[in-house]
Amino acid sequence: MPLNKGSKAKTKKGFSENIKTEMKAGKPQKQAVAIAYSEADKSKKKPKQSDVKQDKALVKKMVKSVALKK
């Protein structure tokens, strides 16, 4: 059975189902819990701070170049 993904993986039921699925596949309990946490976490990933800073710098450069062309 495939693991629950996204918002389903965040619920108690989905989280416990993911643990059971992994343990049935022969994984130790600690590893099954880690995988379940990982699946629950995937739906709320945020961009890295460095990526945000680079994007802001790029936007500033673009705005300046457009302003200079006018």
N, CA, C and O atoms as a Maestro MAE file, in Angstrom:
{
 s_m_m2io_version
 :::
 2.0.0
}

f_m_ct {
 s_m_title
 :::
 protein
 m_atom[280] {
  # First column is atom index #
  i_m_mmod_type
  r_m_x_coord
  r_m_y_coord
  r_m_z_coord
  i_m_residue_number
  s_m_chain_name
  s_m_pdb_residue_name
  s_m_pdb_atom_name
  i_m_atomic_number
  :::
  1 25 0.846 -1.179 0.000 1 A "MET " " N  " 7
  2 3 0.000 0.000 0.000 1 A "MET " " CA " 6
  3 2 0.896 1.248 0.000 1 A "MET " " C  " 6
  4 15 1.851 1.320 0.773 1 A "MET " " O  " 8
  5 25 0.596 2.219 -0.853 2 A "PRO " " N  " 7
  6 3 1.426 3.431 -0.882 2 A "PRO " " CA " 6
  7 2 1.213 4.304 0.353 2 A "PRO " " C  " 6
  8 15 0.185 4.222 1.026 2 A "PRO " " O  " 8
  9 25 2.191 5.124 0.625 3 A "LEU " " N  " 7
  10 3 2.114 6.021 1.776 3 A "LEU " " CA " 6
  11 2 1.151 7.170 1.498 3 A "LEU " " C  " 6
  12 15 0.971 7.590 0.354 3 A "LEU " " O  " 8
  13 25 0.537 7.669 2.570 4 A "ASN " " N  " 7
  14 3 -0.287 8.865 2.457 4 A "ASN " " CA " 6
  15 2 0.634 10.049 2.241 4 A "ASN " " C  " 6
  16 15 1.694 10.141 2.860 4 A "ASN " " O  " 8
  17 25 0.234 10.944 1.372 5 A "LYS " " N  " 7
  18 3 1.058 12.113 1.062 5 A "LYS " " CA " 6
  19 2 0.284 13.384 1.386 5 A "LYS " " C  " 6
  20 15 -0.939 13.362 1.526 5 A "LYS " " O  " 8
  21 25 1.010 14.487 1.503 6 A "GLY " " N  " 7
  22 3 0.399 15.804 1.662 6 A "GLY " " CA " 6
  23 2 -0.387 15.960 2.938 6 A "GLY " " C  " 6
  24 15 0.064 15.572 4.015 6 A "GLY " " O  " 8
  25 25 -1.589 16.542 2.805 7 A "SER " " N  " 7
  26 3 -2.386 16.851 3.985 7 A "SER " " CA " 6
  27 2 -2.890 15.594 4.693 7 A "SER " " C  " 6
  28 15 -3.104 15.612 5.905 7 A "SER " " O  " 8
  29 25 -3.081 14.508 3.952 8 A "LYS " " N  " 7
  30 3 -3.506 13.255 4.585 8 A "LYS " " CA " 6
  31 2 -2.429 12.712 5.517 8 A "LYS " " C  " 6
  32 15 -2.735 12.115 6.549 8 A "LYS " " O  " 8
  33 25 -1.172 12.923 5.149 9 A "ALA " " N  " 7
  34 3 -0.061 12.421 5.965 9 A "ALA " " CA " 6
  35 2 0.057 13.195 7.269 9 A "ALA " " C  " 6
  36 15 0.672 12.712 8.220 9 A "ALA " " O  " 8
  37 25 -0.524 14.391 7.328 10 A "LYS " " N  " 7
  38 3 -0.447 15.211 8.539 10 A "LYS " " CA " 6
  39 2 -1.450 14.775 9.605 10 A "LYS " " C  " 6
  40 15 -1.238 15.030 10.791 10 A "LYS " " O  " 8
  41 25 -2.538 14.122 9.200 11 A "THR " " N  " 7
  42 3 -3.553 13.717 10.169 11 A "THR " " CA " 6
  43 2 -3.039 12.561 11.013 11 A "THR " " C  " 6
  44 15 -2.116 11.853 10.609 11 A "THR " " O  " 8
  45 25 -3.637 12.370 12.186 12 A "LYS " " N  " 7
  46 3 -3.219 11.263 13.057 12 A "LYS " " CA " 6
  47 2 -3.407 9.932 12.362 12 A "LYS " " C  " 6
  48 15 -2.553 9.049 12.436 12 A "LYS " " O  " 8
  49 25 -4.541 9.797 11.681 13 A "LYS " " N  " 7
  50 3 -4.838 8.538 11.004 13 A "LYS " " CA " 6
  51 2 -3.834 8.274 9.881 13 A "LYS " " C  " 6
  52 15 -3.292 7.174 9.770 13 A "LYS " " O  " 8
  53 25 -3.594 9.278 9.061 14 A "GLY " " N  " 7
  54 3 -2.649 9.124 7.957 14 A "GLY " " CA " 6
  55 2 -1.244 8.858 8.436 14 A "GLY " " C  " 6
  56 15 -0.518 8.047 7.860 14 A "GLY " " O  " 8
  57 25 -0.862 9.552 9.504 15 A "PHE " " N  " 7
  58 3 0.474 9.377 10.086 15 A "PHE " " CA " 6
  59 2 0.653 7.948 10.583 15 A "PHE " " C  " 6
  60 15 1.665 7.307 10.300 15 A "PHE " " O  " 8
  61 25 -0.338 7.450 11.327 16 A "SER " " N  " 7
  62 3 -0.219 6.091 11.874 16 A "SER " " CA " 6
  63 2 -0.284 5.043 10.762 16 A "SER " " C  " 6
  64 15 0.374 4.006 10.848 16 A "SER " " O  " 8
  65 25 -1.074 5.311 9.721 17 A "GLU " " N  " 7
  66 3 -1.124 4.372 8.589 17 A "GLU " " CA " 6
  67 2 0.234 4.291 7.895 17 A "GLU " " C  " 6
  68 15 0.665 3.214 7.482 17 A "GLU " " O  " 8
  69 25 0.899 5.431 7.771 18 A "ASN " " N  " 7
  70 3 2.227 5.427 7.148 18 A "ASN " " CA " 6
  71 2 3.217 4.620 7.975 18 A "ASN " " C  " 6
  72 15 4.047 3.898 7.421 18 A "ASN " " O  " 8
  73 25 3.138 4.735 9.288 19 A "ILE " " N  " 7
  74 3 4.024 3.962 10.162 19 A "ILE " " CA " 6
  75 2 3.741 2.470 9.995 19 A "ILE " " C  " 6
  76 15 4.667 1.674 9.840 19 A "ILE " " O  " 8
  77 25 2.479 2.098 10.027 20 A "LYS " " N  " 7
  78 3 2.110 0.680 9.870 20 A "LYS " " CA " 6
  79 2 2.575 0.128 8.531 20 A "LYS " " C  " 6
  80 15 3.085 -0.990 8.454 20 A "LYS " " O  " 8
  81 25 2.397 0.921 7.475 21 A "THR " " N  " 7
  82 3 2.807 0.480 6.146 21 A "THR " " CA " 6
  83 2 4.306 0.208 6.094 21 A "THR " " C  " 6
  84 15 4.744 -0.807 5.553 21 A "THR " " O  " 8
  85 25 5.078 1.115 6.654 22 A "GLU " " N  " 7
  86 3 6.534 0.949 6.630 22 A "GLU " " CA " 6
  87 2 6.978 -0.226 7.496 22 A "GLU " " C  " 6
  88 15 7.908 -0.948 7.135 22 A "GLU " " O  " 8
  89 25 6.324 -0.421 8.630 23 A "MET " " N  " 7
  90 3 6.696 -1.546 9.502 23 A "MET " " CA " 6
  91 2 6.336 -2.872 8.845 23 A "MET " " C  " 6
  92 15 7.055 -3.858 9.006 23 A "MET " " O  " 8
  93 25 5.215 -2.904 8.099 24 A "LYS " " N  " 7
  94 3 4.859 -4.121 7.367 24 A "LYS " " CA " 6
  95 2 5.890 -4.420 6.284 24 A "LYS " " C  " 6
  96 15 6.112 -5.576 5.924 24 A "LYS " " O  " 8
  97 25 6.517 -3.358 5.767 25 A "ALA " " N  " 7
  98 3 7.535 -3.526 4.731 25 A "ALA " " CA " 6
  99 2 8.870 -3.978 5.331 25 A "ALA " " C  " 6
  100 15 9.840 -4.193 4.604 25 A "ALA " " O  " 8
  101 25 8.913 -4.121 6.667 26 A "GLY " " N  " 7
  102 3 10.100 -4.656 7.316 26 A "GLY " " CA " 6
  103 2 11.052 -3.619 7.894 26 A "GLY " " C  " 6
  104 15 12.162 -3.955 8.305 26 A "GLY " " O  " 8
  105 25 10.630 -2.380 7.925 27 A "LYS " " N  " 7
  106 3 11.496 -1.336 8.478 27 A "LYS " " CA " 6
  107 2 11.354 -1.289 9.998 27 A "LYS " " C  " 6
  108 15 10.273 -1.566 10.518 27 A "LYS " " O  " 8
  109 25 12.431 -0.942 10.727 28 A "PRO " " N  " 7
  110 3 12.335 -0.798 12.185 28 A "PRO " " CA " 6
  111 2 11.405 0.364 12.543 28 A "PRO " " C  " 6
  112 15 11.188 1.266 11.734 28 A "PRO " " O  " 8
  113 25 10.864 0.334 13.753 29 A "GLN " " N  " 7
  114 3 9.890 1.334 14.176 29 A "GLN " " CA " 6
  115 2 10.442 2.758 14.077 29 A "GLN " " C  " 6
  116 15 9.756 3.655 13.589 29 A "GLN " " O  " 8
  117 25 11.669 2.968 14.536 30 A "LYS " " N  " 7
  118 3 12.244 4.315 14.499 30 A "LYS " " CA " 6
  119 2 12.347 4.835 13.067 30 A "LYS " " C  " 6
  120 15 12.072 6.008 12.810 30 A "LYS " " O  " 8
  121 25 12.735 3.985 12.152 31 A "GLN " " N  " 7
  122 3 12.852 4.403 10.761 31 A "GLN " " CA " 6
  123 2 11.470 4.662 10.164 31 A "GLN " " C  " 6
  124 15 11.294 5.603 9.391 31 A "GLN " " O  " 8
  125 25 10.498 3.835 10.518 32 A "ALA " " N  " 7
  126 3 9.130 4.021 10.024 32 A "ALA " " CA " 6
  127 2 8.562 5.352 10.501 32 A "ALA " " C  " 6
  128 15 7.890 6.049 9.741 32 A "ALA " " O  " 8
  129 25 8.826 5.703 11.744 33 A "VAL " " N  " 7
  130 3 8.360 6.983 12.292 33 A "VAL " " CA " 6
  131 2 9.044 8.140 11.565 33 A "VAL " " C  " 6
  132 15 8.401 9.137 11.238 33 A "VAL " " O  " 8
  133 25 10.334 8.009 11.316 34 A "ALA " " N  " 7
  134 3 11.072 9.068 10.615 34 A "ALA " " CA " 6
  135 2 10.514 9.281 9.210 34 A "ALA " " C  " 6
  136 15 10.379 10.419 8.761 34 A "ALA " " O  " 8
  137 25 10.195 8.208 8.529 35 A "ILE " " N  " 7
  138 3 9.629 8.313 7.186 35 A "ILE " " CA " 6
  139 2 8.256 8.965 7.241 35 A "ILE " " C  " 6
  140 15 7.925 9.794 6.393 35 A "ILE " " O  " 8
  141 25 7.456 8.596 8.233 36 A "ALA " " N  " 7
  142 3 6.122 9.185 8.375 36 A "ALA " " CA " 6
  143 2 6.222 10.691 8.636 36 A "ALA " " C  " 6
  144 15 5.450 11.472 8.079 36 A "ALA " " O  " 8
  145 25 7.168 11.094 9.480 37 A "TYR " " N  " 7
  146 3 7.380 12.526 9.721 37 A "TYR " " CA " 6
  147 2 7.814 13.228 8.433 37 A "TYR " " C  " 6
  148 15 7.377 14.342 8.142 37 A "TYR " " O  " 8
  149 25 8.663 12.573 7.684 38 A "SER " " N  " 7
  150 3 9.147 13.149 6.437 38 A "SER " " CA " 6
  151 2 7.999 13.376 5.450 38 A "SER " " C  " 6
  152 15 7.922 14.425 4.810 38 A "SER " " O  " 8
  153 25 7.122 12.401 5.333 39 A "GLU " " N  " 7
  154 3 5.976 12.535 4.425 39 A "GLU " " CA " 6
  155 2 5.040 13.647 4.888 39 A "GLU " " C  " 6
  156 15 4.505 14.393 4.067 39 A "GLU " " O  " 8
  157 25 4.843 13.759 6.184 40 A "ALA " " N  " 7
  158 3 3.964 14.801 6.715 40 A "ALA " " CA " 6
  159 2 4.580 16.181 6.518 40 A "ALA " " C  " 6
  160 15 3.865 17.170 6.358 40 A "ALA " " O  " 8
  161 25 5.900 16.242 6.528 41 A "ASP " " N  " 7
  162 3 6.610 17.512 6.417 41 A "ASP " " CA " 6
  163 2 6.702 18.019 4.979 41 A "ASP " " C  " 6
  164 15 6.847 19.221 4.758 41 A "ASP " " O  " 8
  165 25 6.620 17.130 4.013 42 A "LYS " " N  " 7
  166 3 6.827 17.503 2.616 42 A "LYS " " CA " 6
  167 2 5.832 18.536 2.114 42 A "LYS " " C  " 6
  168 15 6.169 19.349 1.254 42 A "LYS " " O  " 8
  169 25 4.637 18.518 2.628 43 A "SER " " N  " 7
  170 3 3.624 19.423 2.101 43 A "SER " " CA " 6
  171 2 3.783 20.851 2.592 43 A "SER " " C  " 6
  172 15 3.104 21.748 2.093 43 A "SER " " O  " 8
  173 25 4.649 21.082 3.544 44 A "LYS " " N  " 7
  174 3 4.804 22.439 4.058 44 A "LYS " " CA " 6
  175 2 6.235 22.951 3.922 44 A "LYS " " C  " 6
  176 15 6.689 23.761 4.730 44 A "LYS " " O  " 8
  177 25 6.933 22.483 2.909 45 A "LYS " " N  " 7
  178 3 8.304 22.936 2.687 45 A "LYS " " CA " 6
  179 2 8.306 24.407 2.306 45 A "LYS " " C  " 6
  180 15 7.484 24.850 1.505 45 A "LYS " " O  " 8
  181 25 9.224 25.153 2.878 46 A "LYS " " N  " 7
  182 3 9.386 26.564 2.575 46 A "LYS " " CA " 6
  183 2 10.685 26.733 1.791 46 A "LYS " " C  " 6
  184 15 11.602 25.923 1.923 46 A "LYS " " O  " 8
  185 25 10.763 27.769 0.989 47 A "PRO " " N  " 7
  186 3 12.017 27.983 0.265 47 A "PRO " " CA " 6
  187 2 13.146 28.318 1.228 47 A "PRO " " C  " 6
  188 15 12.919 28.891 2.294 47 A "PRO " " O  " 8
  189 25 14.351 27.960 0.844 48 A "LYS " " N  " 7
  190 3 15.505 28.264 1.679 48 A "LYS " " CA " 6
  191 2 15.691 29.770 1.747 48 A "LYS " " C  " 6
  192 15 15.373 30.481 0.794 48 A "LYS " " O  " 8
  193 25 16.201 30.254 2.857 49 A "GLN " " N  " 7
  194 3 16.398 31.687 3.046 49 A "GLN " " CA " 6
  195 2 17.344 32.247 1.993 49 A "GLN " " C  " 6
  196 15 17.150 33.364 1.515 49 A "GLN " " O  " 8
  197 25 18.372 31.471 1.628 50 A "SER " " N  " 7
  198 3 19.328 31.948 0.632 50 A "SER " " CA " 6
  199 2 18.652 32.133 -0.724 50 A "SER " " C  " 6
  200 15 18.983 33.063 -1.460 50 A "SER " " O  " 8
  201 25 17.701 31.246 -1.062 51 A "ASP " " N  " 7
  202 3 16.974 31.379 -2.322 51 A "ASP " " CA " 6
  203 2 16.125 32.638 -2.329 51 A "ASP " " C  " 6
  204 15 16.037 33.322 -3.348 51 A "ASP " " O  " 8
  205 25 15.506 32.946 -1.212 52 A "VAL " " N  " 7
  206 3 14.680 34.139 -1.107 52 A "VAL " " CA " 6
  207 2 15.539 35.385 -1.288 52 A "VAL " " C  " 6
  208 15 15.142 36.317 -1.988 52 A "VAL " " O  " 8
  209 25 16.716 35.409 -0.661 53 A "LYS " " N  " 7
  210 3 17.613 36.560 -0.783 53 A "LYS " " CA " 6
  211 2 18.078 36.729 -2.226 53 A "LYS " " C  " 6
  212 15 18.141 37.849 -2.733 53 A "LYS " " O  " 8
  213 25 18.402 35.625 -2.885 54 A "GLN " " N  " 7
  214 3 18.843 35.701 -4.279 54 A "GLN " " CA " 6
  215 2 17.718 36.216 -5.167 54 A "GLN " " C  " 6
  216 15 17.956 37.021 -6.066 54 A "GLN " " O  " 8
  217 25 16.502 35.761 -4.923 55 A "ASP " " N  " 7
  218 3 15.363 36.219 -5.714 55 A "ASP " " CA " 6
  219 2 15.126 37.711 -5.522 55 A "ASP " " C  " 6
  220 15 14.851 38.423 -6.488 55 A "ASP " " O  " 8
  221 25 15.228 38.186 -4.297 56 A "LYS " " N  " 7
  222 3 15.037 39.615 -4.029 56 A "LYS " " CA " 6
  223 2 16.105 40.436 -4.738 56 A "LYS " " C  " 6
  224 15 15.806 41.487 -5.305 56 A "LYS " " O  " 8
  225 25 17.349 39.963 -4.710 57 A "ALA " " N  " 7
  226 3 18.436 40.677 -5.379 57 A "ALA " " CA " 6
  227 2 18.209 40.709 -6.882 57 A "ALA " " C  " 6
  228 15 18.464 41.727 -7.525 57 A "ALA " " O  " 8
  229 25 17.739 39.619 -7.444 58 A "LEU " " N  " 7
  230 3 17.468 39.552 -8.876 58 A "LEU " " CA " 6
  231 2 16.350 40.519 -9.261 58 A "LEU " " C  " 6
  232 15 16.437 41.199 -10.284 58 A "LEU " " O  " 8
  233 25 15.316 40.577 -8.452 59 A "VAL " " N  " 7
  234 3 14.203 41.497 -8.722 59 A "VAL " " CA " 6
  235 2 14.689 42.947 -8.669 59 A "VAL " " C  " 6
  236 15 14.300 43.760 -9.506 59 A "VAL " " O  " 8
  237 25 15.529 43.271 -7.699 60 A "LYS " " N  " 7
  238 3 16.064 44.636 -7.597 60 A "LYS " " CA " 6
  239 2 16.861 45.002 -8.848 60 A "LYS " " C  " 6
  240 15 16.733 46.110 -9.371 60 A "LYS " " O  " 8
  241 25 17.693 44.055 -9.330 61 A "LYS " " N  " 7
  242 3 18.477 44.311 -10.538 61 A "LYS " " CA " 6
  243 2 17.558 44.536 -11.739 61 A "LYS " " C  " 6
  244 15 17.805 45.420 -12.559 61 A "LYS " " O  " 8
  245 25 16.512 43.742 -11.834 62 A "MET " " N  " 7
  246 3 15.590 43.867 -12.959 62 A "MET " " CA " 6
  247 2 14.861 45.204 -12.919 62 A "MET " " C  " 6
  248 15 14.680 45.846 -13.953 62 A "MET " " O  " 8
  249 25 14.449 45.620 -11.741 63 A "VAL " " N  " 7
  250 3 13.743 46.889 -11.589 63 A "VAL " " CA " 6
  251 2 14.659 48.043 -11.971 63 A "VAL " " C  " 6
  252 15 14.234 48.986 -12.639 63 A "VAL " " O  " 8
  253 25 15.927 47.965 -11.543 64 A "LYS " " N  " 7
  254 3 16.876 49.026 -11.874 64 A "LYS " " CA " 6
  255 2 17.112 49.101 -13.366 64 A "LYS " " C  " 6
  256 15 17.158 50.192 -13.935 64 A "LYS " " O  " 8
  257 25 17.263 47.939 -14.015 65 A "SER " " N  " 7
  258 3 17.529 47.928 -15.462 65 A "SER " " CA " 6
  259 2 16.330 48.470 -16.235 65 A "SER " " C  " 6
  260 15 16.508 49.171 -17.231 65 A "SER " " O  " 8
  261 25 15.123 48.159 -15.798 66 A "VAL " " N  " 7
  262 3 13.917 48.667 -16.455 66 A "VAL " " CA " 6
  263 2 13.809 50.178 -16.242 66 A "VAL " " C  " 6
  264 15 13.418 50.907 -17.153 66 A "VAL " " O  " 8
  265 25 14.151 50.641 -15.055 67 A "ALA " " N  " 7
  266 3 14.085 52.074 -14.748 67 A "ALA " " CA " 6
  267 2 15.110 52.845 -15.575 67 A "ALA " " C  " 6
  268 15 14.845 53.972 -15.993 67 A "ALA " " O  " 8
  269 25 16.284 52.247 -15.816 68 A "LEU " " N  " 7
  270 3 17.308 52.914 -16.604 68 A "LEU " " CA " 6
  271 2 16.941 53.010 -18.078 68 A "LEU " " C  " 6
  272 15 17.353 53.947 -18.762 68 A "LEU " " O  " 8
  273 25 16.171 52.053 -18.569 69 A "LYS " " N  " 7
  274 3 15.769 52.043 -19.976 69 A "LYS " " CA " 6
  275 2 14.761 53.136 -20.285 69 A "LYS " " C  " 6
  276 15 14.647 53.554 -21.437 69 A "LYS " " O  " 8
  277 25 14.032 53.607 -19.293 70 A "LYS " " N  " 7
  278 3 12.997 54.623 -19.515 70 A "LYS " " CA " 6
  279 2 13.549 55.990 -19.659 70 A "LYS " " C  " 6
  280 15 12.795 56.944 -19.851 70 A "LYS " " O  " 8
  :::
 }
 m_bond[279] {
  # First column is bond index #
  i_m_from
  i_m_to
  i_m_order
  :::
  1 1 2 1
  2 2 3 1
  3 3 4 2
  4 3 5 1
  5 5 6 1
  6 6 7 1
  7 7 8 2
  8 7 9 1
  9 9 10 1
  10 10 11 1
  11 11 12 2
  12 11 13 1
  13 13 14 1
  14 14 15 1
  15 15 16 2
  16 15 17 1
  17 17 18 1
  18 18 19 1
  19 19 20 2
  20 19 21 1
  21 21 22 1
  22 22 23 1
  23 23 24 2
  24 23 25 1
  25 25 26 1
  26 26 27 1
  27 27 28 2
  28 27 29 1
  29 29 30 1
  30 30 31 1
  31 31 32 2
  32 31 33 1
  33 33 34 1
  34 34 35 1
  35 35 36 2
  36 35 37 1
  37 37 38 1
  38 38 39 1
  39 39 40 2
  40 39 41 1
  41 41 42 1
  42 42 43 1
  43 43 44 2
  44 43 45 1
  45 45 46 1
  46 46 47 1
  47 47 48 2
  48 47 49 1
  49 49 50 1
  50 50 51 1
  51 51 52 2
  52 51 53 1
  53 53 54 1
  54 54 55 1
  55 55 56 2
  56 55 57 1
  57 57 58 1
  58 58 59 1
  59 59 60 2
  60 59 61 1
  61 61 62 1
  62 62 63 1
  63 63 64 2
  64 63 65 1
  65 65 66 1
  66 66 67 1
  67 67 68 2
  68 67 69 1
  69 69 70 1
  70 70 71 1
  71 71 72 2
  72 71 73 1
  73 73 74 1
  74 74 75 1
  75 75 76 2
  76 75 77 1
  77 77 78 1
  78 78 79 1
  79 79 80 2
  80 79 81 1
  81 81 82 1
  82 82 83 1
  83 83 84 2
  84 83 85 1
  85 85 86 1
  86 86 87 1
  87 87 88 2
  88 87 89 1
  89 89 90 1
  90 90 91 1
  91 91 92 2
  92 91 93 1
  93 93 94 1
  94 94 95 1
  95 95 96 2
  96 95 97 1
  97 97 98 1
  98 98 99 1
  99 99 100 2
  100 99 101 1
  101 101 102 1
  102 102 103 1
  103 103 104 2
  104 103 105 1
  105 105 106 1
  106 106 107 1
  107 107 108 2
  108 107 109 1
  109 109 110 1
  110 110 111 1
  111 111 112 2
  112 111 113 1
  113 113 114 1
  114 114 115 1
  115 115 116 2
  116 115 117 1
  117 117 118 1
  118 118 119 1
  119 119 120 2
  120 119 121 1
  121 121 122 1
  122 122 123 1
  123 123 124 2
  124 123 125 1
  125 125 126 1
  126 126 127 1
  127 127 128 2
  128 127 129 1
  129 129 130 1
  130 130 131 1
  131 131 132 2
  132 131 133 1
  133 133 134 1
  134 134 135 1
  135 135 136 2
  136 135 137 1
  137 137 138 1
  138 138 139 1
  139 139 140 2
  140 139 141 1
  141 141 142 1
  142 142 143 1
  143 143 144 2
  144 143 145 1
  145 145 146 1
  146 146 147 1
  147 147 148 2
  148 147 149 1
  149 149 150 1
  150 150 151 1
  151 151 152 2
  152 151 153 1
  153 153 154 1
  154 154 155 1
  155 155 156 2
  156 155 157 1
  157 157 158 1
  158 158 159 1
  159 159 160 2
  160 159 161 1
  161 161 162 1
  162 162 163 1
  163 163 164 2
  164 163 165 1
  165 165 166 1
  166 166 167 1
  167 167 168 2
  168 167 169 1
  169 169 170 1
  170 170 171 1
  171 171 172 2
  172 171 173 1
  173 173 174 1
  174 174 175 1
  175 175 176 2
  176 175 177 1
  177 177 178 1
  178 178 179 1
  179 179 180 2
  180 179 181 1
  181 181 182 1
  182 182 183 1
  183 183 184 2
  184 183 185 1
  185 185 186 1
  186 186 187 1
  187 187 188 2
  188 187 189 1
  189 189 190 1
  190 190 191 1
  191 191 192 2
  192 191 193 1
  193 193 194 1
  194 194 195 1
  195 195 196 2
  196 195 197 1
  197 197 198 1
  198 198 199 1
  199 199 200 2
  200 199 201 1
  201 201 202 1
  202 202 203 1
  203 203 204 2
  204 203 205 1
  205 205 206 1
  206 206 207 1
  207 207 208 2
  208 207 209 1
  209 209 210 1
  210 210 211 1
  211 211 212 2
  212 211 213 1
  213 213 214 1
  214 214 215 1
  215 215 216 2
  216 215 217 1
  217 217 218 1
  218 218 219 1
  219 219 220 2
  220 219 221 1
  221 221 222 1
  222 222 223 1
  223 223 224 2
  224 223 225 1
  225 225 226 1
  226 226 227 1
  227 227 228 2
  228 227 229 1
  229 229 230 1
  230 230 231 1
  231 231 232 2
  232 231 233 1
  233 233 234 1
  234 234 235 1
  235 235 236 2
  236 235 237 1
  237 237 238 1
  238 238 239 1
  239 239 240 2
  240 239 241 1
  241 241 242 1
  242 242 243 1
  243 243 244 2
  244 243 245 1
  245 245 246 1
  246 246 247 1
  247 247 248 2
  248 247 249 1
  249 249 250 1
  250 250 251 1
  251 251 252 2
  252 251 253 1
  253 253 254 1
  254 254 255 1
  255 255 256 2
  256 255 257 1
  257 257 258 1
  258 258 259 1
  259 259 260 2
  260 259 261 1
  261 261 262 1
  262 262 263 1
  263 263 264 2
  264 263 265 1
  265 265 266 1
  266 266 267 1
  267 267 268 2
  268 267 269 1
  269 269 270 1
  270 270 271 1
  271 271 272 2
  272 271 273 1
  273 273 274 1
  274 274 275 1
  275 275 276 2
  276 275 277 1
  277 277 278 1
  278 278 279 1
  279 279 280 2
  :::
 }
}
